[in-house]
Amino acid sequence: MESYARGERDFARAELMKADLRDANLSDSSLVGADLAQANLSNANLVGTDLGRANLAETNLVGAQLAGAILVGADLVGANLETNDLEQAQLMRADFSRANLTKASLIGAFLWGTTLSEADLSGANLSGADMRGATLGRVILSEAELVGTDLRRSNLRGAILIKTHLEQAYLEKADLRGAIFVKAFLEAADLQGADLERANLRAANLSGANLSGANLSGANLGGAILEDATLSEARYDEKTRFDDGFTPEGLGMLKAEEEAS
């Protein structure tokens, strides 16, 4: 952009819908409230740029540099951010519904209250990210890295987390109903009070995980590794699947009808 080359940095509320901004250098600019819907920002330099409340719906951001960018309250519904660098980016309350974030790097990003419903984050790295209270219904996180990620009170209902790394993740009181954790890595994860009703934890590694007070009604724990896991007062019912020989009562678990009585 010629105005950027002349030293201008304030593009707040700019009308740039469907604009071709490939390879543009807009680092450290203000695009607050700008309309960039369906724009092409592939390989653009947006490091440190303020895109708060901007409209980036269905925007092409493949290869764009967004490290440290501010996207608070931005609309990124259906946007393409494949392989993007969003490390340490401020993404609070942004809407990434149905966005493509496959193999994106969101290490240490701030995502509390963010919406990622039906987004594809396969192979993405969200280790150490703050995702408290985020909405991730039916999100795809297969083979993603969420080591030490804070997902307390988040909504992951129906999420797909096949072979996902969630070691030492914080999932206290998260809504995980119907989520698929097949062969997921949940060693030392905090799942206290989490709702895992009808969740599929088949062959998941839960060694050292804290599941005290969790709801495991109808959950599938067949082949799951539960060595040194804490299961005190975790609830289960006749539909909960365990390996043969597993004795839930011996670990302080509560059967649904026992709890009712």
C-alpha positions as CSV (number, residue, x, y, z in Angstrom):
1,M,0.0,0.0,0.0
2,E,1.4,3.4,-1.1
3,S,0.1,5.2,2.0
4,Y,2.0,2.7,4.2
5,A,5.2,3.3,2.3
6,R,4.6,7.0,3.0
7,G,4.6,6.3,6.7
8,E,0.9,6.1,7.4
9,R,-0.1,3.4,9.9
10,D,-3.7,4.2,10.8
11,F,-6.2,2.3,8.6
12,A,-8.9,1.9,11.1
13,R,-12.3,1.2,9.6
14,A,-10.8,1.0,6.1
15,E,-13.1,-0.5,3.4
16,L,-10.9,-3.3,1.9
17,M,-13.4,-6.0,1.1
18,K,-12.0,-8.4,-1.5
19,A,-8.8,-6.3,-1.7
20,D,-5.6,-7.9,-3.1
21,L,-3.0,-7.4,-0.4
22,R,-0.8,-10.3,-1.1
23,D,2.7,-9.9,0.3
24,A,1.7,-6.5,1.8
25,N,3.7,-5.1,4.7
26,L,1.2,-3.8,7.2
27,S,3.2,-4.6,10.4
28,D,2.5,-2.5,13.5
29,S,-0.5,-0.8,11.7
30,S,-4.0,-0.2,13.0
31,L,-6.7,-1.9,11.1
32,V,-9.2,-1.7,13.9
33,G,-12.8,-2.3,12.6
34,A,-11.5,-2.6,9.0
35,D,-13.6,-4.5,6.5
36,L,-11.2,-7.1,5.0
37,A,-13.9,-9.8,4.2
38,Q,-12.8,-12.1,1.4
39,A,-9.5,-10.1,1.0
40,N,-6.3,-11.8,-0.1
41,L,-3.7,-11.3,2.6
42,S,-1.6,-14.3,1.8
43,N,2.0,-13.9,2.9
44,A,1.3,-10.5,4.3
45,N,3.3,-9.1,7.2
46,L,0.9,-8.4,10.0
47,V,3.3,-8.7,12.9
48,G,2.1,-6.6,15.8
49,T,-0.9,-5.2,13.7
50,D,-4.1,-4.3,15.5
51,L,-7.0,-6.0,13.8
52,G,-9.4,-5.7,16.7
53,R,-13.1,-6.0,15.7
54,A,-12.0,-6.3,12.0
55,N,-14.1,-8.2,9.5
56,L,-11.8,-11.0,8.1
57,A,-14.6,-13.4,7.2
58,E,-13.5,-15.8,4.5
59,T,-10.2,-14.0,4.1
60,N,-7.1,-15.7,2.7
61,L,-4.4,-15.4,5.3
62,V,-2.3,-18.4,4.3
63,G,1.4,-17.7,5.1
64,A,0.6,-14.3,6.7
65,Q,2.7,-13.4,9.7
66,L,0.5,-12.7,12.6
67,A,2.9,-13.2,15.6
68,G,1.9,-10.7,18.3
69,A,-1.1,-9.4,16.3
70,I,-4.2,-8.2,18.1
71,L,-7.4,-9.8,16.8
72,V,-9.6,-9.2,19.8
73,G,-13.3,-9.5,18.8
74,A,-12.4,-10.0,15.1
75,D,-14.6,-11.9,12.7
76,L,-12.6,-14.7,11.1
77,V,-15.5,-17.0,10.2
78,G,-14.4,-19.3,7.4
79,A,-11.0,-17.7,7.1
80,N,-8.0,-19.7,5.8
81,L,-5.1,-19.5,8.2
82,E,-3.4,-22.7,7.3
83,T,0.2,-23.0,8.7
84,N,0.0,-19.5,10.1
85,D,2.2,-18.1,12.9
86,L,-0.1,-16.8,15.6
87,E,2.3,-17.2,18.5
88,Q,1.5,-14.9,21.4
89,A,-1.3,-13.3,19.4
90,Q,-4.2,-11.8,21.2
91,L,-7.3,-13.6,20.0
92,M,-9.8,-13.1,22.8
93,R,-13.4,-13.2,21.9
94,A,-12.6,-13.6,18.2
95,D,-14.8,-15.8,16.0
96,F,-12.9,-18.5,14.1
97,S,-15.9,-20.7,13.4
98,R,-15.3,-23.0,10.4
99,A,-11.8,-21.5,9.9
100,N,-8.9,-23.5,8.5
101,L,-6.1,-23.4,11.1
102,T,-4.4,-26.7,10.1
103,K,-0.8,-26.9,11.3
104,A,-1.0,-23.3,12.6
105,S,1.2,-22.3,15.4
106,L,-0.7,-20.7,18.3
107,I,1.9,-21.3,21.1
108,G,1.1,-19.1,24.0
109,A,-1.7,-17.4,22.2
110,F,-4.5,-15.7,24.2
111,L,-7.8,-17.4,23.2
112,W,-10.1,-16.9,26.2
113,G,-13.7,-16.6,25.3
114,T,-12.8,-17.3,21.6
115,T,-15.2,-19.2,19.3
116,L,-13.6,-22.0,17.3
117,S,-16.7,-24.1,16.5
118,E,-16.3,-26.5,13.6
119,A,-12.8,-25.1,12.9
120,D,-10.1,-27.4,11.6
121,L,-7.0,-27.3,13.8
122,S,-5.5,-30.6,12.8
123,G,-1.8,-30.7,13.6
124,A,-1.9,-27.2,15.1
125,N,0.3,-26.3,18.0
126,L,-1.6,-24.6,20.9
127,S,0.8,-25.6,23.7
128,G,0.6,-23.2,26.6
129,A,-2.3,-21.2,25.0
130,D,-4.9,-19.6,27.3
131,M,-8.2,-21.0,26.1
132,R,-10.3,-20.6,29.2
133,G,-14.0,-20.5,28.4
134,A,-13.5,-20.9,24.7
135,T,-16.2,-22.5,22.5
136,L,-14.8,-25.4,20.5
137,G,-17.9,-27.4,19.6
138,R,-17.2,-30.0,17.0
139,V,-13.7,-28.6,16.4
140,I,-11.1,-30.9,14.8
141,L,-8.0,-31.1,16.9
142,S,-6.6,-34.4,15.7
143,E,-2.8,-34.8,16.2
144,A,-2.7,-31.2,17.6
145,E,-0.4,-30.1,20.4
146,L,-2.1,-28.8,23.5
147,V,0.5,-29.5,26.1
148,G,-0.1,-27.5,29.2
149,T,-3.0,-25.6,27.5
150,D,-5.5,-24.0,29.7
151,L,-9.0,-25.2,28.7
152,R,-10.8,-24.7,32.0
153,R,-14.6,-24.3,31.6
154,S,-14.2,-24.5,27.8
155,N,-16.8,-26.1,25.5
156,L,-15.4,-29.0,23.5
157,R,-18.7,-30.8,23.0
158,G,-18.4,-33.3,20.1
159,A,-14.8,-32.3,19.4
160,I,-12.5,-34.6,17.5
161,L,-9.2,-35.1,19.4
162,I,-7.7,-38.3,17.9
163,K,-4.1,-38.8,18.9
164,T,-4.1,-35.2,20.3
165,H,-1.4,-34.3,22.8
166,L,-3.0,-32.9,26.0
167,E,-0.3,-33.8,28.5
168,Q,-0.7,-31.6,31.6
169,A,-3.5,-29.7,30.0
170,Y,-6.1,-28.0,32.3
171,L,-9.6,-29.2,31.5
172,E,-11.2,-28.6,34.9
173,K,-15.0,-28.4,34.5
174,A,-14.8,-28.5,30.7
175,D,-17.8,-29.7,28.6
176,L,-16.4,-32.7,26.8
177,R,-19.6,-34.5,26.1
178,G,-19.4,-36.7,23.1
179,A,-15.8,-35.7,22.4
180,I,-13.6,-38.3,20.7
181,F,-10.2,-38.8,22.5
182,V,-9.2,-42.1,20.8
183,K,-5.5,-42.7,21.4
184,A,-5.2,-39.2,22.9
185,F,-2.3,-38.4,25.3
186,L,-3.8,-37.0,28.5
187,E,-1.0,-37.9,31.0
188,A,-1.2,-35.8,34.1
189,A,-4.1,-33.7,32.6
190,D,-6.4,-32.0,35.1
191,L,-10.0,-33.2,34.3
192,Q,-11.5,-32.5,37.7
193,G,-15.3,-32.1,37.4
194,A,-15.1,-32.3,33.6
195,D,-18.3,-33.6,31.8
196,L,-17.2,-36.6,29.7
197,E,-20.6,-38.1,29.2
198,R,-20.6,-40.3,26.1
199,A,-17.0,-39.3,25.4
200,N,-14.8,-41.9,23.5
201,L,-11.6,-42.4,25.4
202,R,-10.7,-45.7,23.8
203,A,-7.0,-46.4,24.1
204,A,-6.3,-42.9,25.5
205,N,-3.4,-42.5,27.9
206,L,-4.8,-41.1,31.1
207,S,-1.9,-42.1,33.4
208,G,-1.5,-39.7,36.3
209,A,-4.6,-37.7,35.1
210,N,-7.0,-36.2,37.7
211,L,-10.6,-37.3,36.9
212,S,-12.0,-36.7,40.4
213,G,-15.6,-35.7,40.3
214,A,-15.7,-36.1,36.5
215,N,-18.9,-37.4,34.7
216,L,-18.0,-40.6,32.8
217,S,-21.6,-41.7,32.2
218,G,-21.7,-43.6,28.9
219,A,-18.0,-43.0,28.3
220,N,-15.9,-45.5,26.5
221,L,-12.7,-46.2,28.4
222,G,-11.9,-49.5,26.7
223,G,-8.1,-50.0,26.4
224,A,-7.5,-46.7,28.2
225,I,-4.4,-46.4,30.3
226,L,-5.5,-45.4,33.8
227,E,-2.3,-46.1,35.8
228,D,-2.0,-43.7,38.8
229,A,-5.1,-41.8,37.6
230,T,-7.3,-40.2,40.3
231,L,-10.9,-41.3,39.9
232,S,-12.4,-40.5,43.3
233,E,-16.1,-39.6,43.1
234,A,-16.0,-39.8,39.3
235,R,-19.4,-40.8,38.1
236,Y,-20.2,-43.7,35.8
237,D,-23.2,-45.8,34.8
238,E,-24.2,-49.1,33.3
239,K,-23.3,-47.7,29.8
240,T,-19.7,-46.7,30.8
241,R,-17.2,-49.1,29.2
242,F,-14.2,-50.4,31.1
243,D,-11.7,-53.2,30.4
244,D,-12.6,-56.6,31.8
245,G,-11.5,-56.9,35.4
246,F,-11.5,-53.1,36.1
247,T,-13.1,-52.3,39.5
248,P,-14.4,-48.7,39.6
249,E,-15.7,-49.0,43.1
250,G,-12.2,-49.8,44.3
251,L,-11.0,-46.5,43.0
252,G,-13.7,-44.5,44.7
253,M,-15.9,-44.1,41.7
254,L,-19.6,-43.6,42.1
255,K,-22.2,-45.4,40.1
256,A,-25.2,-43.3,39.0
257,E,-27.9,-45.1,40.9
258,E,-25.7,-45.2,44.0
259,E,-25.2,-41.5,43.8
260,A,-29.0,-41.0,43.5
261,S,-29.6,-43.1,46.6
